[in-house]
Amino acid sequence: MADARYDVVGIGNAIVDIIGHCDEAFLVEIGARKGSMSLVDAEEISRLYSKMGAAVEISGGSVANSIAGVASFGGNAAFIGTVANDEFGRIFTHDIRSIGVTFSAPPVLGAAPTSRSLILVTPDGERTMHTFLGISTSLGEKQLDLELIRNSAILYLEGYLFDEADAKRSFHLAVQTATRAGRKVALSLSDGFCVDRHRAEFLDLIRSGIDILFANESEIKSLYQTESFELAAESARNDIKLAVLTRSSKGSIILDEGRTVSISAEPISSVVDTTGAGDLYAAGFLFGYSQGMSLEVSGRLASLAASEIISHIGARPAVPLQQFARDQGIIF
Amino acid sequence: MADARYDVVGIGNAIVDIIGHCDEAFLVEIGARKGSMSLVDAEEISRLYSKMGAAVEISGGSVANSIAGVASFGGNAAFIGTVANDEFGRIFTHDIRSIGVTFSAPPVLGAAPTSRSLILVTPDGERTMHTFLGISTSLGEKQLDLELIRNSAILYLEGYLFDEADAKRSFHLAVQTATRAGRKVALSLSDGFCVDRHRAEFLDLIRSGIDILFANESEIKSLYQTESFELAAESARNDIKLAVLTRSSKGSIILDEGRTVSISAEPISSVVDTTGAGDLYAAGFLFGYSQGMSLEVSGRLASLAASEIISHIGARPAVPLQQFARDQGIIF
């Protein structure tokens, strides 16, 4: 896709993660569904923060993590999202730019603080999230750089954008802009409960405007309202050209119309924090795919990036993924 | 020391660390002395931040780290320091309280932002720091809770307080208050360049108002202006009742007047980030000592805490140290 200036442009919530450890009993105490992402207001996030233990602050956001991953692989990547003129906004902006991502939106003044997500990591490495969207709810159409979208081979969007009316309108305008420019559009379903909130619209999109779908097991089962992963996968195969379905330690499958490519999960000695596993899987796949690599190699890069991210705290790569993939002999 | 409400009260700069990785060439490029702590102004910290890579934000501060460690061992600990009414102030306050430390100073309004330290970690795990003191320079005498100091078995201070006139006055008032109440006073020399800035005053203090001195090899050599650790140690033995001298992987020695207790470093498979090693060593020692444990056991707790902190990013314990020490059979 040599005519595009960027390999991938992502649109998503610009979030700083506040990551701490807790035990299972704490999740019960605060009434949280393990593994889920719940939207909370300013008061509730303050209440939860005051109850949780010591934490680490680190840039996050689902599509933002993926875009950082694409850049870490050496891809040309850009991000569109909104931050406020506050410390968390400066942290987010610094971190995504310092990994080489083009992120040029000026901070939005006054409206609300930069988005943040409290992430509670249980001893099994699973993460449970409470997100305060803050300024991300202001991701309006005027924040979209349409020229940037037209200049990117792949547009990548997160399902979480559907949780806000303005962001949803921006989502549709971005898809329309990319499609008209002959670009590919990729979507992450974000999480099972997000699918639950927006099932009909997601199905519409998948059957019309989207080229590549990323979903994990619970998301794809939620989308097709079935307990059977196999049934859900067959439905996805019928609905979309390219479906990339992840199953944690069981690896992933890539459904390319009639063809199925199976990718095993990378072996890993210990899972520290699963935050960002799906995001970095998408990063590896999108990077490989944007470079014209095979589905098999793209899938291996995806698994490799996911294995790196779950070996430490936080959802941004701790090592340059390009070098990591070279060391593994996947790319040269 | 059953009549004291707190085992240890610490006074120090309340800092949020901004920790990122860099290579040796980057330190050369920015003209930094590896392993040192340099004080910088607001403009310089912005300039360095914009040049450094993606980072993690996590509560720090030398004595604050030690006090968090004492609490993590199960000790009654309190901290005195100043934060501003901003995000970094809220992060610092949340983290130190959530580990069980009493920290009751209200944020200081308006004067300057909460202190922060850019910490660059090289591949060998060594850290090089640039600190913007911000609001910490407002640690005046009125911030001191004298009743709290009188009610603490040990007062623990950092040499870094000498870098600001107000903080230095507070330091002296705190020492006087603790001494008059019959409490022990402990001092960390902080770093070799800090010793260089304040050698004469530190020597005065050590020969008069201080009961326990913590120093690493470069600090104690700088204090006595000698290249010989052995000579420096003998000078310390003559000047102070209890000197606790650390030597990284070579372990540490505790000089109790005529007696010398040698403590080996805990074996560790890989050093990720040495930030906080000395702070957590002090935490283990101060906890053991405040509980009336022997110098040998206090030293083992010290080494154990240091080994925990260098195995991960950040200078606050990632696991409860009380449980960790129990698992190792050092305490019951």
Interface residues (C-beta under 8 A of the other chain):
Chain A: H21 Y49 S50 M52 G53 A54 A55 V56 E57 I58 S59 A68 D86 E87 F88 I91 H94 D95 I96 S98 I99 I313 G314 R316 A318
Chain B: H21 Y49 S50 M52 G53 A54 A55 V56 E57 I58 S59 A68 D86 E87 F88 I91 H94 D95 I96 S98 I99 I313 G314 R316 A318
